[in-house]
Amino acid sequence: MAAKEKGPWKELLTATVEELEDGDVKTQLNRLVTFDNVPLKLKPKKFRNFVRESLALFGERESENAILIEKMWEIFETVVRECKANIT
């Protein structure tokens, strides 16, 4: 995806995150938006690995972080699908 196409997903994700209750999911999605190299292909494994490594979500809380990453994926996937639907 070209750089100019990355803006809409960030805007939509930011708007979506603003509506979430405060917590880990909101905090980590806000951090995710700051990255320019987030994989936008809808491949859950690639997304999970990127988030886990980029946001340092590993270590002692591995099982809790897996749940957090899954919740992040659900929101991210919805946002990217919506953006792709609006582009085409």
C-alpha positions in Angstrom: 0.0 0.0 0.0 1.4 3.4 -0.9 2.3 5.9 1.8 -0.5 8.2 0.8 -3.0 5.4 1.5 -1.9 4.9 5.1 -3.5 8.1 6.4 -7.1 7.0 6.3 -6.6 3.9 8.4 -4.7 5.9 11.0 -7.5 8.6 11.1 -10.2 5.9 11.4 -8.3 3.9 14.0 -7.7 7.1 16.1 -11.4 7.9 15.9 -12.3 4.4 16.9 -9.9 4.3 19.8 -11.3 7.6 21.2 -14.6 5.8 21.7 -13.0 2.9 23.7 -13.0 2.8 27.4 -9.6 3.6 29.0 -7.5 0.5 29.4 -4.7 -1.6 27.8 -6.4 -2.0 24.4 -6.8 1.8 24.0 -3.3 2.5 25.2 -1.7 0.0 22.9 -3.8 1.0 19.9 -2.8 4.6 20.5 0.9 3.5 20.5 0.3 1.4 17.3 -1.0 4.5 15.4 2.4 6.1 15.9 4.2 3.5 13.7 4.5 4.1 10.0 5.4 0.5 9.2 2.3 -1.3 10.5 1.4 -4.2 8.1 -1.9 -3.4 6.5 -2.4 -6.8 4.8 -5.1 -8.6 6.7 -2.9 -11.4 7.9 -3.5 -12.0 11.6 -0.2 -13.8 12.3 1.9 -11.0 10.7 -0.1 -8.4 12.7 0.3 -10.3 16.0 4.0 -10.7 15.5 4.5 -7.0 14.6 2.5 -5.8 17.6 4.1 -8.3 20.0 7.6 -7.2 18.9 7.1 -3.5 18.3 5.1 -2.8 21.4 7.2 -5.3 23.5 4.2 -7.3 24.5 6.0 -10.5 25.6 7.6 -11.9 28.7 6.0 -12.7 32.0 2.5 -11.7 30.9 2.5 -13.7 27.6 -1.0 -15.2 28.0 -2.5 -11.8 29.0 -0.8 -10.1 26.2 -2.1 -12.7 23.7 -5.6 -11.8 24.7 -4.8 -8.1 24.4 -3.3 -8.5 21.0 -6.3 -10.5 19.8 -8.6 -7.7 20.9 -6.4 -5.2 19.1 -6.5 -7.4 16.0 -10.3 -7.4 16.0 -10.5 -3.6 16.1 -7.6 -3.2 13.6 -9.1 -5.7 11.1 -12.4 -3.9 11.2 -10.8 -0.5 10.6 -8.6 -1.7 7.7 -11.5 -3.5 6.0 -13.6 -0.4 6.3 -10.8 1.7 4.8 -10.2 -0.7 1.9 -14.0 -0.8 1.2 -14.0 3.0 1.0 -11.0 3.2 -1.3 -12.5 0.8 -4.0 
